[in-house]
Amino acid sequence: MKKNIGNTDRFVRIMFGIILLILFMSGALTENPTLKWIILGVSAILIITSFTTFCPLYAVLGKSTCEVKKKK
């Protein structure tokens, strides 16, 4: 797996993942149990992809937010 998530993207993914996890655990979404589990899944995906620095969707789309290192 080639790294395709940069540092800024990782930070944003972790923040949104934690916010969604807090929403899930706080019980703020109890009126719709299906939405609650979808939000947990999205939160898990965001956090996992930020730690692995690889996003399968970016790979399919050919996108990368990594900074390219210049060779000397």
C-alpha positions, 0 to 999 in steps of 0.5 A: 500500500502506497501512502496517499494521505498527507499530514493535514488530511490525517489531522482532519480525518482524526478530528472528524472521526473523534467528533462522530465517535463522541456523537455516537457514544453520547446518545445524541442520535438515539432517535434513529438507530440506523443512522447511529450505526452508520456514523460509527462505521464512518468514524471507524473508517476515518480513524483507521485510514488516518492511522494507516495513511492509505485511503482505498477511495483515493487509490481508485480515484488516483488522488493523493494528499501527500507531499512529494519529496524532492530527490537530491 
